[in-house]
């Protein structure tokens, strides 16, 4: 798993105990349930997000990230960052891992990667929002985020199916236990 410093802080401060598919909002659970498909160009896309009339794409990376990318449902979350952040991260990572497990089943490999980003909306409220997308790194196509560790305007993580450890008490290299003092650090 690769992430930038801001996302590492968020992951370390988030309690992943009990993380499951129940953390995923219903509409996103439906997407997971519809599985994956291949496009005529060989792109790996979530079947529930595939458009009836696909547009022309520059390459497979553009096709996969455009079709697979969505902002995570957050209208029901509290506005305060210390309350909102861990809930939003749990939703995004539960969704990412569920989709990655389905991709491994469908394609027989772990090549699909998830990219989760969190940033503050450019609105009066300035709420933390998030986006999740999926793509398959290819040797002949530029990386989705070339220098992920240096991203400064968002918290970003690249997740592979190997980073998801359901039932082990560990998710994303972080212990599911709360941090020092019994409380998760606010971000």
C-alpha positions as CSV (number, residue, x, y, z in Angstrom):
1,X,0.0,0.0,0.0
2,X,1.2,3.4,-0.9
3,X,-0.1,6.7,0.6
4,X,0.9,10.2,1.1
5,X,1.7,11.7,4.6
6,X,-1.8,13.1,5.1
7,X,-3.5,9.8,4.4
8,X,-1.0,7.9,6.7
9,X,-2.1,10.2,9.5
10,X,-5.7,9.5,8.8
11,X,-5.2,5.8,8.6
12,X,-3.3,5.7,11.9
13,X,-6.0,7.7,13.6
14,X,-8.9,5.5,12.3
15,X,-10.4,2.6,14.2
16,X,-11.0,-0.2,11.7
17,X,-12.4,-2.7,14.3
18,X,-15.4,-4.4,12.9
19,X,-15.0,-3.0,9.4
20,X,-17.2,-4.9,7.0
21,X,-19.5,-4.6,4.0
22,X,-22.1,-3.0,6.3
23,X,-19.9,0.1,6.3
24,X,-20.6,0.5,2.6
25,X,-23.7,2.6,1.7
26,X,-26.5,0.6,0.0
27,X,-26.0,2.0,-3.5
28,X,-22.3,1.2,-3.4
29,X,-23.1,-2.3,-2.1
30,X,-25.3,-2.7,-5.2
31,X,-22.3,-1.8,-7.4
32,X,-20.2,-4.4,-5.6
33,X,-22.9,-7.0,-6.1
34,X,-23.0,-6.4,-9.9
35,X,-19.4,-7.4,-10.2
36,X,-16.9,-6.6,-12.9
37,X,-16.8,-6.6,-16.7
38,X,-14.3,-6.2,-19.5
39,X,-14.8,-3.5,-22.1
40,X,-14.1,-4.0,-25.8
41,X,-10.7,-2.3,-25.2
42,X,-9.9,-4.7,-22.4
43,X,-10.7,-2.2,-19.5
44,X,-11.7,-3.7,-16.2
45,X,-14.8,-1.8,-15.1
46,X,-17.5,-2.2,-12.4
47,X,-20.5,-3.6,-14.3
48,X,-22.9,-1.5,-12.2
49,X,-21.1,1.8,-13.3
50,X,-20.7,1.0,-16.9
51,X,-22.4,3.4,-19.3
52,X,-24.8,2.3,-22.0
53,X,-23.1,4.6,-24.5
54,X,-19.4,4.6,-23.6
55,X,-17.4,7.5,-24.9
56,X,-14.1,7.5,-26.6
57,X,-11.2,7.3,-24.2
58,X,-7.6,8.3,-24.6
59,X,-6.4,4.9,-23.2
60,X,-7.5,2.1,-20.9
61,X,-6.4,4.0,-17.8
62,X,-8.7,6.9,-18.7
63,X,-11.6,4.4,-19.5
64,X,-11.2,2.6,-16.2
65,X,-10.8,5.6,-13.9
66,X,-13.7,7.4,-15.6
67,X,-16.1,4.5,-15.5
68,X,-15.0,3.3,-12.0
69,X,-14.6,6.6,-10.2
70,X,-17.3,8.0,-7.9
71,X,-17.6,10.3,-4.9
72,X,-18.5,8.4,-1.8
73,X,-21.9,9.1,-0.2
74,X,-21.4,11.5,2.7
75,X,-24.6,13.6,3.0
76,X,-25.5,11.7,6.2
77,X,-22.2,12.2,8.0
78,X,-21.5,14.8,10.6
79,X,-19.7,18.0,9.5
80,X,-17.1,18.1,12.2
81,X,-13.8,16.8,10.7
82,X,-13.0,14.7,13.8
83,X,-16.3,12.9,13.5
84,X,-16.6,12.8,9.7
85,X,-13.1,11.7,8.7
86,X,-13.0,8.2,10.3
87,X,-16.5,7.4,9.1
88,X,-15.7,8.5,5.5
89,X,-12.5,6.6,5.5
90,X,-14.2,3.4,6.7
91,X,-16.8,3.7,4.0
92,X,-14.3,4.2,1.3
93,X,-11.9,1.5,2.3
94,X,-14.7,-1.0,3.0
95,X,-16.0,-0.3,-0.6
96,X,-12.6,-0.5,-2.1
97,X,-11.8,-3.8,-0.5
98,X,-15.1,-5.3,-1.4
99,X,-14.6,-4.3,-5.0
100,X,-11.0,-5.5,-5.1
101,X,-12.1,-9.0,-3.7
102,X,-14.7,-9.2,-6.5
103,X,-12.1,-8.2,-9.1
104,X,-9.7,-10.9,-7.9
105,X,-12.5,-13.4,-8.2
106,X,-13.6,-12.2,-11.6
107,X,-10.1,-11.8,-13.2
108,X,-8.1,-14.4,-11.3
109,X,-5.4,-11.9,-10.2
110,X,-4.8,-9.0,-7.9
111,X,-3.8,-6.4,-10.6
112,X,-6.7,-4.0,-10.1
113,X,-5.8,-1.2,-7.6
114,X,-8.1,1.1,-5.7
115,X,-7.4,4.8,-5.2
116,X,-9.1,6.6,-2.4
117,X,-8.7,10.4,-2.0
118,X,-10.0,12.8,0.6
119,X,-10.0,16.5,0.3
120,X,-11.9,19.5,1.4
121,X,-14.7,20.7,-0.9
122,X,-14.3,24.1,-2.4
123,X,-17.6,25.3,-0.9
124,X,-18.6,27.6,1.9
125,X,-18.9,24.7,4.3
126,X,-15.5,23.2,3.2
127,X,-16.5,19.7,4.2
128,X,-14.2,16.8,3.7
129,X,-15.3,14.7,0.7
130,X,-13.9,11.6,-0.9
131,X,-13.5,9.8,-4.2
132,X,-12.8,6.1,-5.0
133,X,-11.7,4.8,-8.3
134,X,-10.1,1.6,-9.7
135,X,-7.7,0.9,-12.4
136,X,-5.2,-1.7,-13.6
137,X,-1.6,-0.5,-13.8
138,X,-0.2,-1.3,-17.3
139,X,3.4,-1.1,-18.4
140,X,2.6,0.9,-21.5
141,X,0.3,3.5,-19.8
142,X,1.3,6.3,-17.4
143,X,0.4,5.6,-13.7
144,X,-2.9,6.9,-12.4
145,X,-1.1,9.0,-9.8
146,X,2.6,9.1,-10.8
147,X,4.1,10.5,-7.5
148,X,1.4,9.6,-5.0
149,X,3.6,10.3,-1.9
150,X,4.1,13.9,-3.0
151,X,0.4,14.8,-3.4
152,X,-0.3,17.8,-1.1
153,X,-3.9,18.9,-1.8
154,X,-5.6,15.6,-0.9
155,X,-5.1,12.5,1.3
156,X,-4.4,9.7,-1.1
157,X,-3.9,5.9,-0.8
158,X,-3.4,3.2,-3.4
159,X,-4.9,-0.1,-2.1
160,X,-4.4,-3.6,-3.5
161,X,-6.5,-6.7,-2.6
162,X,-3.5,-7.8,-0.5
163,X,-3.9,-4.7,1.7
164,X,-7.3,-5.9,2.8
165,X,-7.3,-8.3,5.8
166,X,-10.9,-9.0,6.8
167,X,-11.2,-11.0,10.0
168,X,-7.5,-10.6,11.0
169,X,-7.9,-7.6,13.2
170,X,-5.6,-5.6,10.9
171,X,-6.6,-3.4,7.9
172,X,-4.3,-1.5,5.7
173,X,-1.3,-2.1,7.9
174,X,-3.0,-0.5,10.9
175,X,-4.0,-2.2,14.1
176,X,-7.8,-2.1,14.6
177,X,-7.2,-1.1,18.2
178,X,-7.7,2.6,19.1
179,X,-4.6,4.6,19.5
180,X,-3.0,5.8,22.8
181,X,-5.3,6.8,25.5
182,X,-8.2,4.8,24.2
183,X,-9.2,7.5,21.7
184,X,-8.6,7.9,18.0
185,X,-6.8,11.0,17.1
186,X,-8.9,13.6,15.4
187,X,-7.9,14.6,11.9
